[in-house]
Amino acid sequence: MEILKNYVGGAWVASAEKNTTDVINPASQEVLGKVPYGASTAKDVNTAVEIAEKAYKEWREVPVMTRVQPLYKLKALLEEHREELAQTITKECGKTIGESRGELQRAIENVEVACGIPTLGQSEFSENIARGIDEFMIRQPLGVCACISPFNFPGMIPFWFLPYAIACGNTFILKPSEKVPLTMMKVFELIDQLDLPEGVVNLVHGGKETVDGLLEHSKVKAISFVGSTHIAKYIYSKGAANGKRVQAQGGAKNPVIILPDADLDMSVKIIADSVYGCAGQRCLAASNIITVGDNGKVKEALYEAAKSRSTGYGLDESVEMGPVITAESKARISGLIDQGVKEGAKLLLDGRDAKISGFEKGNFIKPTILENVPLGGEVIKTEIFGPVMSLVELDTVDAALDFINSGRYGNMACMFTSSGANARKFRNQANAGNIGINIGVAAPMAPFPFSGWNESFFGDLHGQGRHAIEFFTQTKIVIERWPKEWSRKF
């Protein structure tokens, strides 16, 4: 089986690293490809950075209206090849085909927003800020920028960064997750069809050695990362120590409050989709479901919604939930379910013994529900990153807010209610960067930044929208005086 190549300087090139790791279909354990993985990938990073830095010197001088033209073509190519890309995501990542299609739509929307940088990136001008003096701000690119992307959204997350970076005049290096490199390989086959100068966009495979190579290279000016909080802290601290701009999106433990006045049928459907969509492997998955008051009807409805959810291979259009990414992830999730029971939670629905006909080797866990989860236990604080719902019952909205705000994360918090007053109080007081009201996955659309607070984000400027433009540019203030007597000399 052919080893996947890097894309550097406008060409597909073999890695210096000969050791590889397998890319595996999580539903079947089929080996889909082999990706370079080892110490020599640091040499690949150095080559890519040197080429990208050389390309930057010319690319930054290209007029912004010209820089965005390839993005229009990229948008059209992504739309043309959407189904092929969606199937690749499902095969290597495990999510359902519908989820994969939706992911690509979000990627396309980010390309659309980045096409607006000629307007969105405009600066400010003040004439006569003082007598005879004008002052204005201009935005300039940073240089070589890099992205380290996770396994769970291989087709979307790179587009939180890539189109904005290059439209702002930077050059770009992408390091996809070694678990799911095939989607970006296909995307870069489309990028190869664009009228981009060689070296503007590059792809380098690998693991920690590749990451450290990017973090340590003096010519890499900015790092974008999405992944677990543990790794986000590492990326942020090491990147910042090496003088780089860093935006590092971490993990989450997303709470949802259901009030007695919520629309039960609507709430249950939306919450089940949030908890179990993408098999719970997304940083905006609902995890802790908090009912205020008697939760008898809510618990019963959530149980039925979870139990009836179809689990299987994602290319089957009838399937509602696929496998988790690896056998190791499956074992970790199962262990956390065990821990929850040991801490005193009741296992209302156990999805660990999942058997899918024709895919017996797959990493499947069916929807699971833990109830009466102890507030002081580790399971209610730990990001499980799997299809596990924890049910908590509290007496008041204030108690629910106190519980939410005591957590270490702050990616998302949602409330289901028909009370405008409670919704307003919640959106004002909940310590999270993305707030949903009668929404189960508060995922910002492309014009808005993907926010995150506390240990869900390290940095100052988030991905997407205007935050991306600010992250990928640096401002320069110019103050000018032109005395009249000087002009009369000529």
Residue pairs with C-beta under 8 A, 6 or more apart in sequence:
1 31
1 33
1 34
2 33
2 34
3 14
3 15
3 20
3 34
3 35
3 36
4 23
4 33
4 34
4 35
4 36
4 181
4 182
4 185
4 205
5 12
5 13
5 14
5 15
6 12
6 13
6 14
6 15
6 36
6 44
6 48
6 202
6 203
6 204
6 205
7 13
7 188
7 191
7 192
7 201
7 202
7 203
8 44
8 47
8 48
8 51
8 199
8 202
8 203
8 204
9 48
9 51
9 55
9 198
9 199
9 202
10 192
10 196
10 197
10 198
10 199
11 198
15 36
15 40
15 41
15 44
15 205
15 206
16 40
16 41
16 43
16 44
17 36
17 37
17 38
17 39
17 40
17 41
17 43
17 44
17 206
18 36
18 38
18 40
19 36
19 37
19 38
19 40
20 34
20 35
20 36
20 37
21 34
21 35
21 37
21 178
21 207
22 31
22 32
22 33
22 34
22 35
23 31
23 32
23 33
23 34
23 35
23 92
23 178
23 179
23 180
23 181
23 182
24 30
24 31
24 32
24 92
24 179
24 326
25 31
25 32
25 91
25 92
25 94
26 92
26 93
26 94
26 322
26 323
26 324
26 325
26 326
26 362
26 363
27 94
27 312
27 313
27 314
27 322
27 323
27 356
27 359
27 362
27 363
27 364
28 313
28 359
28 361
28 362
29 361
29 362
32 91
32 92
32 182
33 181
33 182
35 178
35 181
35 205
35 206
36 44
36 205
36 206
37 178
37 205
37 206
37 207
38 206
38 207
38 209
39 209
40 209
41 204
41 205
41 206
41 207
41 209
41 210
41 213
42 209
42 210
42 212
42 213
44 204
44 205
44 206
44 210
44 213
45 173
45 204
45 206
45 210
45 213
45 214
45 217
46 213
46 217
48 173
48 202
48 204
49 144
49 173
49 214
49 217
49 219
49 220
50 219
51 198
51 199
51 202
52 144
52 171
52 172
52 173
52 199
52 200
52 202
53 143
53 144
53 171
53 219
54 199
55 171
55 197
55 198
55 199
55 200
56 141
56 143
56 144
56 170
56 171
58 197
59 67
59 166
59 169
59 170
59 171
59 197
59 200
60 140
60 141
60 169
60 170
62 169
64 117
64 118
64 121
64 167
64 169
65 118
67 117
67 166
67 167
67 169
68 114
68 115
68 117
68 118
68 167
69 195
70 194
70 195
70 196
71 111
71 114
71 115
71 163
71 166
71 167
72 115
73 193
73 194
73 195
74 111
74 163
74 190
74 191
74 194
75 108
75 111
75 112
75 115
77 190
77 193
77 194
78 85
78 104
78 107
78 108
78 111
78 187
78 190
79 108
81 186
81 190
82 101
82 104
82 105
82 108
83 101
84 186
85 100
85 104
85 155
85 183
85 186
85 187
86 97
86 100
86 101
86 103
86 104
86 155
87 97
87 100
87 315
88 182
88 183
88 186
89 95
89 100
89 103
89 104
89 154
89 155
89 180
89 183
90 96
90 97
90 99
90 100
90 314
90 315
90 322
91 182
91 315
92 154
92 179
92 180
92 181
92 182
92 183
93 100
93 151
93 152
93 154
93 180
93 183
93 325
94 279
94 314
94 322
94 323
94 324
94 325
94 363
95 103
95 278
95 279
95 281
95 314
95 322
96 314
96 319
96 320
96 321
96 322
97 314
97 315
97 316
97 317
98 317
99 277
99 278
99 314
99 322
100 155
100 314
103 153
103 155
103 156
104 155
104 156
106 156
106 159
106 443
106 446
107 155
107 156
107 158
107 159
108 159
109 445
109 446
110 156
110 159
110 160
110 163
110 164
110 446
110 464
111 159
111 163
112 446
113 120
113 163
113 164
113 446
113 447
113 464
113 465
114 163
114 164
114 167
114 468
115 163
115 167
117 164
117 167
117 168
117 469
120 466
120 469
121 139
121 167
121 168
121 469
121 473
123 136
123 137
123 138
123 139
123 475
124 136
124 137
125 134
125 135
125 136
125 137
126 134
126 135
126 136
127 134
128 134
129 135
129 479
132 481
132 482
132 483
133 479
133 480
133 481
134 479
134 480
134 481
135 477
135 478
135 479
135 480
136 477
136 478
137 475
137 476
137 477
137 478
138 475
138 476
138 478
139 168
139 469
139 473
139 474
139 475
139 476
140 169
140 473
140 474
140 475
140 476
141 168
141 169
141 170
141 472
141 473
141 474
142 170
142 221
142 222
142 245
142 472
142 473
142 474
143 170
143 171
143 219
143 220
143 221
143 222
144 170
144 171
144 172
144 173
144 219
144 220
144 221
145 161
145 165
145 170
145 171
145 172
145 173
145 220
145 221
145 222
145 223
145 224
145 472
146 172
146 173
146 174
146 175
146 214
146 220
146 222
146 223
146 224
147 158
147 161
147 162
147 165
147 172
147 173
147 174
147 175
147 223
147 224
147 225
148 175
148 211
148 214
148 223
148 224
148 225
148 226
148 227
148 235
149 157
149 158
149 174
149 175
149 176
149 177
149 184
149 226
150 157
150 177
150 226
150 227
151 177
151 179
151 180
151 325
152 278
152 281
152 282
152 283
152 325
153 226
153 282
154 176
154 177
154 180
154 181
154 182
154 183
154 184
155 183
155 184
155 187
157 226
157 463
158 174
158 176
158 184
158 187
160 224
160 226
160 450
160 463
160 464
160 468
161 172
161 224
161 463
161 468
161 472
162 172
162 174
162 201
164 464
164 468
164 469
164 471
164 472
165 171
165 172
165 222
165 468
165 472
166 172
166 196
166 200
166 201
168 469
168 472
168 473
169 473
170 221
170 222
170 472
171 199
171 200
171 201
171 202
172 200
172 201
172 202
173 202
173 203
173 204
173 214
173 220
174 184
174 201
174 202
174 203
174 204
175 203
175 204
175 205
175 206
175 210
175 211
175 214
176 183
176 184
176 203
176 205
178 205
178 206
178 207
179 325
179 326
180 325
181 205
184 203
185 203
188 201
188 203
191 201
204 210
211 235
212 238
214 220
214 223
215 223
215 235
215 238
215 239
215 242
215 244
216 238
216 242
218 242
218 243
220 244
221 244
221 245
222 244
222 245
222 246
222 247
222 471
222 472
223 235
223 239
223 244
223 245
223 246
223 247
223 248
224 246
224 247
224 248
224 463
224 471
225 231
225 232
225 235
225 236
225 246
225 247
225 248
225 249
226 248
226 249
226 283
226 463
227 235
227 249
227 250
227 251
228 250
228 251
228 383
229 250
229 251
229 383
229 409
229 455
229 456
230 251
231 250
232 248
232 249
232 250
232 251
232 457
232 458
233 248
233 250
233 455
233 458
235 246
235 248
235 458
236 246
236 248
236 458
236 459
239 245
239 246
239 248
240 246
245 459
245 471
246 458
246 459
247 457
247 458
247 459
247 460
247 461
247 462
247 463
247 471
248 457
248 458
248 459
249 283
249 450
249 452
249 456
249 457
249 462
249 463
250 283
250 409
250 411
250 452
250 455
250 456
250 457
250 458
251 283
251 383
251 385
251 409
251 411
251 455
251 456
252 283
252 284
252 285
252 287
252 383
252 409
252 410
252 411
252 412
252 452
252 456
253 287
253 288
253 380
253 381
253 382
253 383
253 407
253 408
253 409
254 274
254 284
254 285
254 286
254 287
254 288
254 409
254 411
254 412
254 413
254 414
254 432
255 286
255 287
255 288
255 289
255 290
255 400
255 403
255 404
255 407
255 413
255 414
256 271
256 274
256 286
256 288
256 289
256 290
256 413
256 414
256 415
256 416
256 436
256 440
257 290
257 291
257 292
257 397
257 400
257 404
257 413
257 414
257 415
257 416
257 417
257 426
258 267
258 271
258 289
258 290
258 291
258 292
258 295
258 298
258 415
258 416
259 292
259 293
259 397
259 415
259 416
259 417
259 418
259 419
259 422
260 292
260 293
260 294
261 417
261 418
261 419
262 416
262 417
262 418
262 438
263 416
263 418
263 438
264 297
264 298
264 301
265 301
266 416
266 438
267 298
267 416
267 438
268 298
268 301
268 302
268 305
269 305
270 416
270 438
270 439
270 440
271 286
271 289
271 302
271 305
271 416
271 440
272 302
272 305
272 306
272 309
272 367
273 440
273 441
274 284
274 285
274 286
274 414
274 440
274 441
275 285
275 286
275 287
275 289
275 306
275 367
275 387
275 388
275 389
276 306
276 309
276 320
276 321
276 367
276 387
276 389
277 285
277 321
277 441
278 285
278 322
279 321
279 322
279 323
279 324
279 365
279 386
279 387
280 287
280 324
280 384
280 385
280 386
280 387
280 388
281 324
281 325
281 329
281 385
281 386
282 441
283 411
283 412
283 456
284 411
284 412
284 434
284 441
284 442
284 443
285 385
285 441
286 389
286 412
286 414
286 440
286 441
287 383
287 384
287 388
287 389
287 390
288 373
288 380
288 390
288 392
289 302
289 389
289 390
289 391
289 392
290 392
290 393
290 394
290 400
290 403
290 404
291 298
291 299
291 391
291 392
291 393
291 394
292 394
292 395
292 396
292 397
292 399
292 400
293 393
293 395
295 391
295 393
299 348
299 371
299 391
302 369
302 389
302 391
303 348
303 349
303 369
306 349
306 367
306 368
306 369
306 389
307 349
307 367
309 320
309 321
309 366
309 367
310 318
310 319
310 320
310 321
311 319
311 320
311 321
311 322
311 351
311 354
311 356
311 364
311 366
311 367
312 318
312 319
312 321
312 322
312 356
312 359
312 364
313 319
313 322
313 356
313 358
313 359
313 362
314 322
321 366
321 367
321 387
322 364
323 330
323 359
323 362
323 363
323 364
323 365
324 330
324 333
324 363
324 364
324 365
324 385
324 386
324 387
325 363
326 363
327 363
329 363
329 385
329 386
330 363
330 364
330 365
330 386
332 386
333 365
333 384
333 385
333 386
333 387
333 388
334 352
334 365
336 379
336 382
336 384
336 386
336 388
337 347
337 350
337 352
337 368
337 370
337 388
339 377
339 378
339 379
340 347
340 370
340 373
340 377
340 379
340 390
341 347
341 370
343 373
343 374
343 377
343 378
343 379
344 372
344 373
344 374
344 377
345 370
345 371
345 372
345 373
345 374
345 377
345 379
345 390
346 370
346 371
346 372
347 368
347 369
347 370
348 369
348 370
348 371
348 391
349 367
349 368
349 369
350 368
351 365
351 366
351 367
351 368
351 387
352 365
352 366
352 368
354 364
354 365
354 366
355 364
356 362
356 364
365 386
365 387
366 387
367 387
367 389
368 386
368 387
368 388
368 389
369 388
369 389
369 390
369 391
370 379
370 388
370 389
370 390
370 391
371 390
371 391
372 391
372 393
373 379
373 380
373 390
373 391
373 392
374 380
375 392
375 403
379 390
380 390
380 392
381 407
381 408
383 409
392 403
394 400
394 403
397 422
397 425
397 426
401 425
401 426
401 429
401 430
404 413
404 430
404 431
404 432
405 429
405 430
405 431
407 431
407 454
408 454
408 455
409 432
409 454
409 455
409 456
410 431
410 432
410 433
410 452
410 453
410 454
410 455
410 456
410 457
411 432
411 433
411 434
411 452
411 453
411 456
411 457
412 432
412 433
412 434
412 435
412 436
412 441
412 442
413 426
413 430
413 431
413 432
413 434
413 435
413 436
414 435
414 436
414 437
414 439
414 440
414 442
415 422
415 423
415 426
415 427
415 430
415 436
415 437
415 438
416 438
417 423
417 426
417 437
417 438
423 437
426 435
426 437
427 435
427 437
431 453
431 454
432 453
432 456
433 451
433 452
433 453
433 456
433 457
433 462
434 442
434 443
434 444
434 450
434 451
434 452
435 442
436 442
443 450
444 450
444 451
444 464
444 465
446 464
446 465
447 464
447 465
447 466
448 464
448 465
449 461
449 462
449 463
449 464
449 465
449 466
449 467
449 468
450 462
450 463
450 464
451 457
451 462
452 462
461 467
461 468
461 470
461 471
462 468
462 471
463 471
